[in-house]
Amino acid sequence: MPILEVHVVEGDHSPGEHARLLELLSRRYAEVLESPLERIRAYVTVHAREHWATGGETAANPDSEPAPYFTAIVLEGRPVEQRHRLLAEFTDLIVEVLGATRSRVRGRIIQVPPDDWAIGGVPASGARRDEIAARRR
């Protein structure tokens, strides 16, 4: 279920940096949530410079500084400690890999009720219940 999306401006970072960031963020997400890595979905969304503004200043301005933004989606009920750790550690990785200034990185966690999230077309509330029951057998 865990989904992560990082928004960046075109040309601020290399495809290699994007790939490295996705790898590290995915592994960290799995670690923090104690979730199998294969369940993690991570994306970099690249925006045209003229479609991004920070503080009212467009990224098309040659003096603009990168200001990445991330969104992480988790099932409702995750402990606040896990959510805060995700916010801090995702920011750490974005600063480390993309060289962004920490104070310019923004992020949020979105909690989704298990009845409102599908895994293979089945609400997560039922899919996870069935998975846990199968493990007990």
Summary of the structure (lengths in Angstrom):
residues: 137
radius of gyration: 16.9
end to end distance: 23.4
largest distance: 60.8
contacts: 372
relative contact order: 0.18
helix: 46%
strand: 26%
